[in-house]
Amino acid sequence: MNQSGQIKNIIIVGGGSAGWMAASLLHQGLGKLGCRITLIESADIGTVGVGEATTPDVVKMVQRLELDADDFMRRCQATYKLAIRFVNWMDGDGEFWHPFGPVGGFIDGRDLFHFWYRSVCEGESQASYCSYSVHQRLAELGKGPRNATEESHIIQHGSYAYHLDATAFAAMLKGIALGKGIVHFFDEVSDVVLDSGGAIESLQTKAGRELTADLYLDCTGFRGTLIEKAMGDEWIDWSDLLLCNRALVASIPQQEDISPYTTSTALSAGWLWEIPLSHRLSAGYVYSDKFLDEEQATKEFVQFAGSKGVGNVRPRSIQFRVGRRENFWHKNCVAIGLAAGFIEPLESTGLALVARGVDAIMQFLPDCRMSPMLAAQYNREVGLLYEEIRDFIVLHYLVNRRVDTGFWKASREVDVPDSLARALQLYDETGLLDRFRKNIFGEPSYYCICSGANRLPQHTLPITRYVEMEKILQVLSQIKSQNEQWVHDLPSHGELIAQIHRRGEKLL
């Protein structure tokens, strides 16, 4: 322990998106306080490194690190993400959307959903709830959220995200971190020495280094080199709730207009993502090997690639485990990224969990005595985030209406977590979402998924009947009209991305 008792030395083991994101954010928050940050990574152990969709948390990170957004997009080969489009999740046909941002706004302080639903129940409207989202309208028209020279309210409010190249993203953060004085070297941990209380005393490396710190971050992915292999923290398995455990991934040439949304298409034993980057399309089939072997999954993937005019594609196979760490913060070690937990990327939450986990480190940062109370509070807060996302992803599967394969039937028959079961009971009876945890996703997100799958409440909310139907219909009409007027003059997403990536100077 250093003489002041304050944490002054942090070692991060593992690079990739999680390691370099943690290093950059910790330096931004603690570097000015004299905290030394060191990152050690293997030159031989690769990262998952696929095209990655994100949530607005990454937009906030770009702002916090004071990065120029257009330059960030160029360096990460990024495009805008305004929504997720779900294809064939219902009965092998059709689609629904999950857009970012508010859906139409509020009437008398309540979400538009309740008034929209009353108009539907009384036969006054057939439009979908999400059709009142300006983000969805932009996505449907293939338009960008701004023009080349002016910001928009979407940009100002940060109600958007990015599609980015994960390898380029990590490399960009690495360059920024090294430029700010973060210590870095290539090496591998060969041994973790624990003290009598089970905390990390030192790290031994293959190059013969002995490293010590006040706090250690485990960013070693599923290996969990520090927190699991050395310290023995348990893994909480969620494979009984979320059945997918494998993915086939590949890059496909970008042959169409660049969509401002992620596409999730249901296949026989899972779903296939399409993430459009500036220079290519990232595709991945997330599936369950209990219902489909790799050979058959590859056939489905190749068939998809063929529909895009691409032959001879050879997808890379990735195996993963779904769940979370029992203790994200254990003694003097904190797990971040895949070492902390993994939930399939249906809602693109991986980098958001890294950002939230690092933020919580700074919120609950103890001194070198490592207060168990602070660690316990960290574990509780981060655990709630993982459970919120788990429940939201399980919700997608529960409301699916496919009956063509065993996978989709089994996905509806999981033992629903109590937290989600209670929330659904409230929603089904009243349309309210008060029991939903809404740290990552707001009320409109839940309404979009449930209404998109045609899971609607048994009754309209009584208070909506105090508003005259004429006023409700007038507001609904105004929202549609305003959205159409606003999106009319915006450029196509492809044109905007071409301008951003073609020009080296700042556009805004």
MIVONU-308959 format. One line per field, with one value per residue (C-alpha): residue number from 1; residue in three letters; x, y, z. Coordinates in pm, 1 decimal, decimal comma, m for minus. Example, Ala and Ser with C-alpha at 12.3 -4.5 7.8 and 13.67 -1.06 7.14 Angstrom:
BEGIN
pos = c(1; 2);
code = c(Ala; Ser);
east = c(1230,0; 1367,0);
north = c(m450,0; m106,0);
up = c(780,0; 714,0);
//
This chain:
BEGIN
pos = c(1; 2; 3; 4; 5; 6; 7; 8; 9; 10; 11; 12; 13; 14; 15; 16; 17; 18; 19; 20; 21; 22; 23; 24; 25; 26; 27; 28; 29; 30; 31; 32; 33; 34; 35; 36; 37; 38; 39; 40; 41; 42; 43; 44; 45; 46; 47; 48; 49; 50; 51; 52; 53; 54; 55; 56; 57; 58; 59; 60; 61; 62; 63; 64; 65; 66; 67; 68; 69; 70; 71; 72; 73; 74; 75; 76; 77; 78; 79; 80; 81; 82; 83; 84; 85; 86; 87; 88; 89; 90; 91; 92; 93; 94; 95; 96; 97; 98; 99; 100; 101; 102; 103; 104; 105; 106; 107; 108; 109; 110; 111; 112; 113; 114; 115; 116; 117; 118; 119; 120; 121; 122; 123; 124; 125; 126; 127; 128; 129; 130; 131; 132; 133; 134; 135; 136; 137; 138; 139; 140; 141; 142; 143; 144; 145; 146; 147; 148; 149; 150; 151; 152; 153; 154; 155; 156; 157; 158; 159; 160; 161; 162; 163; 164; 165; 166; 167; 168; 169; 170; 171; 172; 173; 174; 175; 176; 177; 178; 179; 180; 181; 182; 183; 184; 185; 186; 187; 188; 189; 190; 191; 192; 193; 194; 195; 196; 197; 198; 199; 200; 201; 202; 203; 204; 205; 206; 207; 208; 209; 210; 211; 212; 213; 214; 215; 216; 217; 218; 219; 220; 221; 222; 223; 224; 225; 226; 227; 228; 229; 230; 231; 232; 233; 234; 235; 236; 237; 238; 239; 240; 241; 242; 243; 244; 245; 246; 247; 248; 249; 250; 251; 252; 253; 254; 255; 256; 257; 258; 259; 260; 261; 262; 263; 264; 265; 266; 267; 268; 269; 270; 271; 272; 273; 274; 275; 276; 277; 278; 279; 280; 281; 282; 283; 284; 285; 286; 287; 288; 289; 290; 291; 292; 293; 294; 295; 296; 297; 298; 299; 300; 301; 302; 303; 304; 305; 306; 307; 308; 309; 310; 311; 312; 313; 314; 315; 316; 317; 318; 319; 320; 321; 322; 323; 324; 325; 326; 327; 328; 329; 330; 331; 332; 333; 334; 335; 336; 337; 338; 339; 340; 341; 342; 343; 344; 345; 346; 347; 348; 349; 350; 351; 352; 353; 354; 355; 356; 357; 358; 359; 360; 361; 362; 363; 364; 365; 366; 367; 368; 369; 370; 371; 372; 373; 374; 375; 376; 377; 378; 379; 380; 381; 382; 383; 384; 385; 386; 387; 388; 389; 390; 391; 392; 393; 394; 395; 396; 397; 398; 399; 400; 401; 402; 403; 404; 405; 406; 407; 408; 409; 410; 411; 412; 413; 414; 415; 416; 417; 418; 419; 420; 421; 422; 423; 424; 425; 426; 427; 428; 429; 430; 431; 432; 433; 434; 435; 436; 437; 438; 439; 440; 441; 442; 443; 444; 445; 446; 447; 448; 449; 450; 451; 452; 453; 454; 455; 456; 457; 458; 459; 460; 461; 462; 463; 464; 465; 466; 467; 468; 469; 470; 471; 472; 473; 474; 475; 476; 477; 478; 479; 480; 481; 482; 483; 484; 485; 486; 487; 488; 489; 490; 491; 492; 493; 494; 495; 496; 497; 498; 499; 500; 501; 502; 503; 504; 505; 506; 507; 508);
code = c(Met; Asn; Gln; Ser; Gly; Gln; Ile; Lys; Asn; Ile; Ile; Ile; Val; Gly; Gly; Gly; Ser; Ala; Gly; Trp; Met; Ala; Ala; Ser; Leu; Leu; His; Gln; Gly; Leu; Gly; Lys; Leu; Gly; Cys; Arg; Ile; Thr; Leu; Ile; Glu; Ser; Ala; Asp; Ile; Gly; Thr; Val; Gly; Val; Gly; Glu; Ala; Thr; Thr; Pro; Asp; Val; Val; Lys; Met; Val; Gln; Arg; Leu; Glu; Leu; Asp; Ala; Asp; Asp; Phe; Met; Arg; Arg; Cys; Gln; Ala; Thr; Tyr; Lys; Leu; Ala; Ile; Arg; Phe; Val; Asn; Trp; Met; Asp; Gly; Asp; Gly; Glu; Phe; Trp; His; Pro; Phe; Gly; Pro; Val; Gly; Gly; Phe; Ile; Asp; Gly; Arg; Asp; Leu; Phe; His; Phe; Trp; Tyr; Arg; Ser; Val; Cys; Glu; Gly; Glu; Ser; Gln; Ala; Ser; Tyr; Cys; Ser; Tyr; Ser; Val; His; Gln; Arg; Leu; Ala; Glu; Leu; Gly; Lys; Gly; Pro; Arg; Asn; Ala; Thr; Glu; Glu; Ser; His; Ile; Ile; Gln; His; Gly; Ser; Tyr; Ala; Tyr; His; Leu; Asp; Ala; Thr; Ala; Phe; Ala; Ala; Met; Leu; Lys; Gly; Ile; Ala; Leu; Gly; Lys; Gly; Ile; Val; His; Phe; Phe; Asp; Glu; Val; Ser; Asp; Val; Val; Leu; Asp; Ser; Gly; Gly; Ala; Ile; Glu; Ser; Leu; Gln; Thr; Lys; Ala; Gly; Arg; Glu; Leu; Thr; Ala; Asp; Leu; Tyr; Leu; Asp; Cys; Thr; Gly; Phe; Arg; Gly; Thr; Leu; Ile; Glu; Lys; Ala; Met; Gly; Asp; Glu; Trp; Ile; Asp; Trp; Ser; Asp; Leu; Leu; Leu; Cys; Asn; Arg; Ala; Leu; Val; Ala; Ser; Ile; Pro; Gln; Gln; Glu; Asp; Ile; Ser; Pro; Tyr; Thr; Thr; Ser; Thr; Ala; Leu; Ser; Ala; Gly; Trp; Leu; Trp; Glu; Ile; Pro; Leu; Ser; His; Arg; Leu; Ser; Ala; Gly; Tyr; Val; Tyr; Ser; Asp; Lys; Phe; Leu; Asp; Glu; Glu; Gln; Ala; Thr; Lys; Glu; Phe; Val; Gln; Phe; Ala; Gly; Ser; Lys; Gly; Val; Gly; Asn; Val; Arg; Pro; Arg; Ser; Ile; Gln; Phe; Arg; Val; Gly; Arg; Arg; Glu; Asn; Phe; Trp; His; Lys; Asn; Cys; Val; Ala; Ile; Gly; Leu; Ala; Ala; Gly; Phe; Ile; Glu; Pro; Leu; Glu; Ser; Thr; Gly; Leu; Ala; Leu; Val; Ala; Arg; Gly; Val; Asp; Ala; Ile; Met; Gln; Phe; Leu; Pro; Asp; Cys; Arg; Met; Ser; Pro; Met; Leu; Ala; Ala; Gln; Tyr; Asn; Arg; Glu; Val; Gly; Leu; Leu; Tyr; Glu; Glu; Ile; Arg; Asp; Phe; Ile; Val; Leu; His; Tyr; Leu; Val; Asn; Arg; Arg; Val; Asp; Thr; Gly; Phe; Trp; Lys; Ala; Ser; Arg; Glu; Val; Asp; Val; Pro; Asp; Ser; Leu; Ala; Arg; Ala; Leu; Gln; Leu; Tyr; Asp; Glu; Thr; Gly; Leu; Leu; Asp; Arg; Phe; Arg; Lys; Asn; Ile; Phe; Gly; Glu; Pro; Ser; Tyr; Tyr; Cys; Ile; Cys; Ser; Gly; Ala; Asn; Arg; Leu; Pro; Gln; His; Thr; Leu; Pro; Ile; Thr; Arg; Tyr; Val; Glu; Met; Glu; Lys; Ile; Leu; Gln; Val; Leu; Ser; Gln; Ile; Lys; Ser; Gln; Asn; Glu; Gln; Trp; Val; His; Asp; Leu; Pro; Ser; His; Gly; Glu; Leu; Ile; Ala; Gln; Ile; His; Arg; Arg; Gly; Glu; Lys; Leu; Leu);
east = c(0,0; 130,4; 174,0; m129,9; m359,3; m511,1; m521,5; m238,2; m145,2; m385,0; m283,6; m511,5; m448,2; m579,1; m623,9; m893,5; m1195,5; m1255,1; m895,8; m827,6; m1172,2; m1113,0; m765,2; m887,9; m1184,0; m986,7; m712,2; m970,3; m1124,0; m826,4; m514,4; m530,9; m541,9; m202,0; m317,4; m72,8; m235,4; m50,3; m188,3; m30,2; m152,3; m39,2; 96,7; m24,0; m375,0; m627,0; m951,2; m1299,3; m1264,3; m1588,6; m1796,9; m1985,3; m2309,6; m2335,4; m2575,5; m2572,1; m2325,1; m2044,9; m2160,8; m2126,6; m1779,2; m1670,4; m1792,7; m1624,1; m1291,0; m1335,4; m1294,8; m1407,2; m1704,8; m1634,4; m1270,0; m1381,7; m1606,9; m1328,7; m1080,0; m1331,4; m1481,9; m1809,0; m2160,8; m2465,9; m2707,6; m3059,6; m3250,4; m3259,2; m3479,8; m3613,0; m3701,7; m3898,8; m3922,0; m4296,6; m4410,1; m4137,0; m4253,6; m4281,6; m4070,0; m4073,6; m3834,0; m3656,3; m3555,1; m3348,3; m3489,7; m3845,4; m4135,8; m4344,1; m4310,1; m4568,5; m4928,2; m5004,6; m4680,0; m4741,7; m4576,3; m4749,0; m4794,2; m5096,1; m5283,3; m5180,8; m5310,4; m5643,9; m5677,0; m5604,8; m5851,2; m6126,3; m6059,3; m5933,8; m5580,4; m5399,7; m5049,7; m4784,6; m4655,7; m4300,9; m4417,9; m4432,4; m4055,2; m3852,4; m3555,3; m3754,1; m3871,5; m3512,7; m3413,6; m3697,6; m3595,7; m3224,2; m3141,4; m2874,9; m2949,7; m2788,0; m2646,5; m2279,0; m2262,1; m2529,1; m2613,3; m2963,7; m3164,6; m3074,3; m2703,7; m2746,1; m2941,6; m2712,0; m3005,3; m2809,9; m2524,2; m2255,4; m2170,7; m1792,9; m1499,4; m1403,8; m1036,6; m1006,2; m1192,9; m944,9; m649,5; m782,6; m828,6; m483,1; m327,1; m510,6; m414,4; m47,0; m41,9; m163,4; 109,7; m52,4; 221,4; 196,0; 389,7; 336,6; 371,6; 164,3; 79,3; 235,7; 144,4; m78,7; 53,0; m218,7; m171,0; m300,8; m641,3; m685,3; m612,9; m360,9; m13,5; 175,5; 174,1; 456,4; 499,9; 656,7; 921,2; 1027,2; 854,3; 704,2; 419,6; 231,8; m58,5; m322,9; m604,3; m615,5; m858,0; m918,1; m989,8; m876,0; m1208,8; m1373,0; m1040,7; m1079,4; m707,4; m711,5; m1060,3; m1153,1; m841,7; m637,4; m895,8; m1163,9; m1466,8; m1768,7; m1958,4; m2339,0; m2468,4; m2770,8; m2773,1; m3109,8; m3261,0; m3073,6; m3012,4; m2761,8; m2398,4; m2217,7; m2169,5; m2045,2; m1901,0; m1766,2; m1717,0; m1909,8; m1845,9; m2079,8; m2290,6; m2600,6; m2677,0; m2540,0; m2831,4; m2851,1; m2967,5; m2869,7; m3070,9; m3151,3; m3302,9; m3443,3; m3314,2; m3388,0; m3189,2; m3105,6; m3063,7; m2827,0; m2692,0; m2610,0; m2393,5; m2310,9; m1968,3; m1829,6; m1633,7; m1797,5; m2090,1; m2027,8; m2251,8; m2288,4; m2520,2; m2582,9; m2727,8; m2768,6; m2566,2; m2830,4; m3063,2; m2822,6; m2474,7; m2201,6; m2230,4; m2599,0; m2544,8; m2274,1; m2513,3; m2765,7; m2494,3; m2363,9; m2719,8; m2750,9; m2420,0; m2541,3; m2848,4; m2603,4; m2424,3; m2124,3; m1987,6; m1714,1; m1762,8; m1591,7; m1729,7; m1523,1; m1668,3; m1689,7; m1808,6; m1933,3; m2092,2; m2385,8; m2393,9; m2213,8; m1952,5; m2077,2; m1855,5; m1745,3; m1529,3; m1348,1; m1086,2; m855,4; m959,8; m1240,6; m1358,6; m1449,9; m1581,4; m1612,8; m1432,7; m1729,1; m2009,3; m2162,3; m2512,5; m2567,1; m2539,0; m2904,8; m2928,3; m2559,4; m2488,6; m2129,6; m1946,5; m2217,7; m2145,3; m1773,8; m1842,8; m2090,7; m1854,5; m1564,3; m1786,7; m1891,9; m1526,2; m1473,6; m1800,5; m1715,9; m1336,0; m1209,0; m871,8; m614,7; m799,4; m1059,0; m1376,6; m1602,2; m1904,8; m1795,4; m1719,3; m2058,8; m2235,7; m2043,2; m2142,8; m2505,0; m2519,6; m2340,9; m2537,5; m2862,6; m2739,6; m2665,2; m3001,5; m3183,9; m3021,0; m3076,7; m3447,3; m3477,3; m3313,2; m3524,5; m3829,4; m3743,7; m3754,2; m4065,8; m4272,6; m4154,8; m4432,6; m4234,0; m4351,1; m4135,0; m3839,3; m3767,8; m3535,9; m3806,6; m4053,5; m3794,7; m3712,2; m4071,7; m4070,7; m3776,5; m3824,1; m3880,2; m3686,8; m3912,2; m3810,6; m3930,6; m4240,0; m4360,2; m4292,0; m4480,7; m4777,9; m4800,5; m4763,4; m5013,0; m5279,9; m5219,0; m4966,9; m4744,1; m4372,1; m4293,0; m4141,2; m3905,8; m3551,7; m3477,3; m3107,6; m3001,9; m3331,1; m3613,8; m3987,8; m4021,4; m3778,5; m4004,0; m4312,9; m4146,6; m4060,5; m4393,8; m4613,8; m4399,1; m4463,1; m4832,5; m4816,4; m5052,6; m5212,3; m5551,3; m5685,5; m5609,3; m5484,8; m5795,3; m5644,8; m5617,3; m5996,5; m5985,2; m5835,1; m6074,7; m6008,5; m6011,7; m5712,6; m5527,9; m5579,5; m5472,4; m5147,7; m5079,2; m5133,4; m4908,5; m4628,3; m4639,5; m4649,7; m4362,2; m4149,5; m4206,3; m4118,2; m3802,7; m3661,2; m3743,0; m3429,4; m3177,6; m2927,3; m2919,8; m2712,6; m2477,6; m2415,8; m2349,5; m2110,0; m1924,6; m1880,6; m1757,8; m1509,0; m1394,7; m1295,5; m1025,1; m1133,5; m1408,8; m1750,1; m1940,0);
north = c(0,0; 347,5; 591,7; 806,5; 506,9; 641,3; 431,7; 567,9; 269,9; 68,1; m223,3; m334,9; m685,8; m728,4; m493,7; m495,7; m270,1; m335,6; m278,8; 36,0; 180,5; 127,8; 280,2; 589,1; 653,3; 592,6; 827,4; 1091,4; 1059,8; 978,6; 1077,4; 1437,9; 1312,7; 1150,6; 794,4; 588,6; 349,2; 57,6; m179,6; m515,3; m718,0; m1024,8; m984,6; m1336,6; m1360,7; m1216,3; m1032,9; m1114,4; m820,1; m802,0; m518,2; m392,6; m207,0; 16,0; 215,3; 590,1; 515,6; 520,2; 862,5; 982,9; 829,3; 1016,9; 1339,6; 1270,0; 1200,4; 1527,2; 1354,4; 1506,5; 1291,6; 1296,0; 1205,5; 925,9; 791,8; 800,5; 624,2; 355,0; 310,9; 399,2; 470,3; 598,3; 366,6; 497,9; 176,1; m202,4; m368,6; m711,4; m932,4; m1260,7; m1275,8; m1322,0; m1595,8; m1618,1; m1295,9; m926,4; m689,3; m447,0; m181,2; m65,7; 297,2; 514,6; 824,7; 912,8; 786,5; 1092,6; 1245,3; 1275,5; 1381,6; 1537,2; 1396,2; 1036,6; 834,8; 849,5; 470,6; 491,9; 736,8; 559,6; 234,0; 390,5; 512,5; 159,2; m3,7; 235,4; 167,8; 518,0; 421,7; 131,0; 279,2; 109,9; 278,4; 301,9; 465,7; 788,9; 775,8; 1017,4; 780,3; 497,9; 721,0; 818,0; 451,3; 349,3; 617,3; 537,5; 891,4; 1025,5; 1208,1; 1536,6; 1706,9; 1769,4; 2118,9; 2144,4; 1956,5; 1829,2; 1769,9; 1399,9; 1484,0; 1745,0; 1505,9; 1209,5; 984,9; 779,0; 531,6; 398,6; 90,9; 56,1; m172,4; m313,6; m360,5; m5,6; 123,0; m43,9; 81,9; 438,2; 427,5; 276,3; 562,1; 818,2; 645,2; 614,5; 979,7; 1070,4; 879,3; 548,2; 288,6; m6,6; m316,6; m650,0; m939,0; m1217,8; m1293,5; m1626,8; m1631,6; m1439,2; m1424,4; m1388,4; m1268,0; m1449,7; m1283,4; m1385,7; m1045,5; m999,6; m930,3; m926,4; m1042,6; m1246,0; m1224,6; m1443,4; m1177,2; m1193,9; m881,8; m857,7; m606,8; m462,3; m218,3; m86,5; m203,2; m457,3; m468,8; m803,5; m739,5; m1084,3; m1185,9; m1519,4; m1648,4; m1439,6; m1478,8; m1281,5; m1293,1; m1649,9; m1857,4; m1702,4; m1570,5; m1832,9; m1608,5; m1802,6; m1761,1; m1733,4; m1922,6; m1789,8; m2044,3; m2175,2; m1832,7; m1735,5; m2041,0; m1913,7; m2008,4; m1981,9; m1738,1; m1752,4; m1419,7; m1283,0; m961,3; m909,5; m638,0; m341,9; m367,5; m170,2; 168,0; 194,6; 150,0; 370,0; 73,9; m275,5; m565,1; m875,6; m1152,5; m1461,7; m1790,7; m2149,4; m2159,6; m1798,9; m1470,3; m1305,1; m953,9; m713,8; m423,5; m178,7; m16,1; 249,5; m3,6; m342,5; m527,7; m725,3; m1031,4; m1286,2; m1578,7; m1615,4; m1961,2; m2250,8; m2565,0; m2763,7; m2709,9; m2673,8; m2809,6; m2593,0; m2749,5; m2664,2; m2319,3; m2255,2; m2354,7; m2098,6; m1833,7; m1910,1; m1891,1; m1544,1; m1435,7; m1565,9; m1344,2; m1053,8; m1172,8; m1306,2; m1655,8; m1861,5; m1699,0; m1879,7; m1758,4; m1771,3; m1969,0; m1821,0; m2000,1; m1801,4; m1850,6; m1640,7; m1512,9; m1288,8; m1285,1; m1352,5; m1067,1; m814,8; m652,0; m912,2; m802,1; m569,9; m687,5; m566,3; m760,4; m555,2; m665,3; m1036,1; m1120,8; m965,7; m1118,9; m1170,9; m1131,1; m1199,4; m881,5; m861,6; m507,2; m413,9; m365,5; m492,8; m159,6; 7,9; m237,5; m158,7; 214,8; 173,3; m61,3; 182,9; 473,5; 272,7; 208,6; 582,7; 627,7; 365,2; 397,9; 303,7; 364,6; 86,9; m80,2; m191,6; m134,1; m441,4; m211,0; m14,1; m333,9; m475,0; m162,0; m177,5; m541,4; m459,4; m167,3; m347,4; m664,6; m474,3; m350,2; m704,5; m828,2; m542,5; m626,9; m1000,6; m942,7; m715,5; m973,4; m1256,4; m1039,7; m1045,0; m1423,8; m1452,8; m1244,9; m1425,3; m1604,7; m1851,0; m2211,1; m2358,9; m2484,6; m2623,2; m2334,2; m2070,6; m2282,2; m2348,7; m1977,2; m1906,0; m2179,4; m2068,0; m2020,6; m1644,8; m1452,1; m1320,2; m962,6; m993,5; m1197,5; m929,8; m655,0; m834,7; m896,9; m524,9; m437,0; m697,2; m574,1; m198,2; m98,6; 52,4; m15,3; 119,6; m208,0; m228,9; m119,8; 152,3; 235,4; 122,7; 126,1; 373,1; 310,0; 350,0; 60,0; m183,0; m48,3; m89,3; m455,0; m550,5; m360,7; m466,1; m827,8; m747,0; m815,0; m543,9; m469,3; m608,7; m260,5; 97,9; 320,4; 476,8; 824,5; 845,7; 861,1; 1208,6; 1330,1; 1371,1; 1135,2; 1431,2; 1578,9; 1246,0; 1203,9; 1563,2; 1508,4; 1180,3; 1350,0; 1642,6; 1407,5; 1228,7; 1558,4; 1711,7; 1401,2; 1401,7; 1769,8; 1729,7; 1427,7; 1560,3; 1768,0; 1540,0; 1354,4; 981,4; 803,6; 676,8; 1029,5; 1161,1; 877,1; 931,3; 1299,8; 1226,5; 963,5; 1147,2; 1469,3; 1488,9; 1820,8; 1866,3; 1903,7; 2054,0);
up = c(0,0; m85,0; 202,6; 119,5; 108,6; m213,6; m527,7; m739,4; m956,5; m1174,0; m1395,5; m1678,4; m1809,8; m2163,0; m2457,6; m2722,4; m2703,2; m2332,7; m2219,7; m2418,6; m2350,3; m1977,7; m1999,8; m2185,9; m1957,0; m1637,3; m1753,2; m1838,3; m1492,1; m1269,4; m1462,6; m1351,3; m991,9; m1029,9; m1092,9; m1302,1; m1548,0; m1706,3; m1969,0; m2044,3; m2340,3; m2527,8; m2877,3; m2959,3; m2813,1; m3056,5; m2989,0; m3119,4; m3360,0; m3558,3; m3689,5; m3388,1; m3338,2; m3032,8; m2816,1; m2733,9; m2452,0; m2709,6; m2829,5; m2470,0; m2451,9; m2765,4; m2607,2; m2272,0; m2437,6; m2632,7; m2967,5; m3293,5; m3394,0; m3768,6; m3714,5; m3482,0; m3757,5; m4014,1; m3788,8; m3688,5; m4038,0; m3868,3; m3986,1; m3800,8; m3623,7; m3565,9; m3503,8; m3517,3; m3776,7; m3676,3; m3972,2; m3964,1; m3584,7; m3582,9; m3819,7; m4078,6; m4237,9; m4160,1; m3956,5; m3665,7; m3540,7; m3227,0; m3290,4; m3059,9; m2897,2; m2799,3; m3006,7; m3084,8; m2740,0; m2463,8; m2413,6; m2075,1; m1936,9; m2041,5; m2315,3; m2651,0; m2632,9; m2403,6; m2627,1; m2945,9; m2798,7; m2712,6; m3072,2; m3194,7; m2954,8; m3062,2; m3429,7; m3504,4; m3610,1; m3773,4; m3768,0; m3554,5; m3239,4; m3373,8; m3694,7; m3492,4; m3436,1; m3646,6; m3608,0; m3763,3; m4045,5; m4123,7; m4115,9; m4347,2; m4597,5; m4565,5; m4455,0; m4222,7; m3895,1; m4010,1; m4312,2; m4372,3; m4224,2; m3954,7; m3639,0; m3577,5; m3261,4; m3288,3; m3280,9; m3008,3; m2783,6; m2851,2; m2941,3; m3192,3; m3201,3; m3433,5; m3632,6; m3610,5; m3679,2; m3338,1; m3427,9; m3561,7; m3254,8; m3018,4; m3224,0; m3213,9; m2835,8; m2797,5; m2990,8; m2779,1; m2455,0; m2544,7; m2644,2; m2295,5; m2118,5; m2032,6; m1982,3; m2219,7; m2304,5; m2475,0; m2234,5; m2083,6; m1724,0; m1633,2; m1264,2; m1026,1; m669,2; m405,0; m49,7; 257,2; 219,9; m143,6; m298,4; m579,1; m444,5; m774,1; m1134,6; m1284,9; m1662,0; m1927,9; m1988,4; m1622,7; m1497,9; m1151,8; m1149,9; m854,7; m834,0; m599,0; m827,6; m1111,9; m1404,5; m1572,6; m1940,9; m2056,7; m2206,3; m2136,3; m1999,3; m1683,4; m1613,5; m1290,2; m1145,0; m1235,4; m1296,8; m1015,5; m769,4; m826,8; m865,1; m990,1; m1315,8; m1307,9; m1610,3; m1801,8; m2083,9; m1960,8; m2037,8; m2353,8; m2569,9; m2828,0; m2762,3; m3095,9; m3380,9; m3737,9; m3852,9; m4178,8; m4371,3; m4692,6; m4952,8; m4924,8; m5239,9; m5148,3; m5001,0; m4647,6; m4408,5; m4096,2; m3890,0; m3778,4; m3918,2; m3714,0; m3925,1; m3755,7; m3898,5; m3797,8; m3471,9; m3395,5; m3576,5; m3821,1; m3780,1; m4060,4; m3945,8; m4226,4; m4196,3; m4428,0; m4633,7; m4573,8; m4422,8; m4104,3; m4079,9; m3803,2; m3735,4; m3360,4; m3297,7; m3055,2; m3120,5; m2931,1; m3225,6; m3518,7; m3589,6; m3739,0; m4083,8; m4112,1; m3963,0; m4220,9; m4499,6; m4376,1; m4354,1; m4703,8; m4835,6; m4682,5; m4837,1; m5171,3; m5143,6; m5125,2; m5438,5; m5246,8; m5307,5; m5141,7; m4802,3; m4514,3; m4183,3; m3867,2; m3576,0; m3225,4; m2913,6; m2615,6; m2277,4; m2162,8; m1808,2; m1564,3; m1293,8; m940,9; m818,7; m1079,0; m810,3; m599,9; m346,6; m545,5; m892,5; m1120,0; m1425,0; m1732,0; m2071,1; m2148,2; m1824,9; m1641,5; m1842,1; m2182,1; m2320,4; m2687,8; m2899,4; m3003,2; m2862,7; m2906,9; m2535,2; m2507,0; m2518,1; m2310,4; m2028,5; m2051,5; m2027,2; m1741,0; m1557,1; m1577,3; m1471,5; m1167,2; m1076,5; m1049,7; m862,0; m598,5; m603,6; m256,6; m100,1; m80,3; 205,8; m51,3; 147,2; 110,9; 128,3; m179,0; m369,6; m270,5; m393,5; m721,5; m763,9; m694,0; m938,8; m1221,9; m1152,6; m1199,7; m1538,6; m1653,3; m1529,3; m1701,0; m2032,7; m1979,0; m1918,9; m2221,7; m2450,1; m2305,9; m2380,4; m2752,5; m2753,3; m2538,4; m2779,5; m3094,1; m3282,6; m3490,8; m3477,0; m3752,7; m3545,1; m3200,9; m3117,6; m3137,1; m2944,0; m2671,5; m2652,5; m2552,7; m2289,2; m2073,0; m1699,9; m1707,2; m1436,0; m1161,1; m1238,8; m1598,6; m1509,9; m1266,1; m1517,7; m1793,2; m1566,1; m1494,8; m1862,8; m1982,3; m1742,9; m1748,2; m2014,8; m1745,1; m1718,9; m1374,1; m1259,1; m1553,8; m1477,8; m1728,8; m1687,2; m2034,4; m2224,6; m2176,7; m2181,4; m2560,8; m2612,7; m2427,8; m2600,9; m2941,4; m2882,3; m2725,9; m2970,2; m3265,0; m3167,6; m3117,2; m2745,0; m2628,2; m2289,8; m2196,6; m2125,3; m2215,0; m1935,9; m1774,4; m1749,8; m2129,4; m2147,7; m1995,1; m2323,9; m2614,3; m2902,8; m3141,5; m2958,9; m2961,6; m3334,8; m3394,0; m3203,0; m3383,8; m3718,4; m3624,0; m3522,8; m3857,2; m4046,3; m3850,6; m3896,0; m4272,4; m4299,5; m4094,7; m4277,5; m4624,9; m4681,8; m4512,3; m4733,9; m4778,2; m4517,6; m4787,5; m4917,0; m4567,2; m4483,7; m4810,8; m4727,2; m4375,3; m4488,0; m4800,1; m4626,9; m4364,8; m4221,5; m3967,9; m4133,6; m3842,1);
//
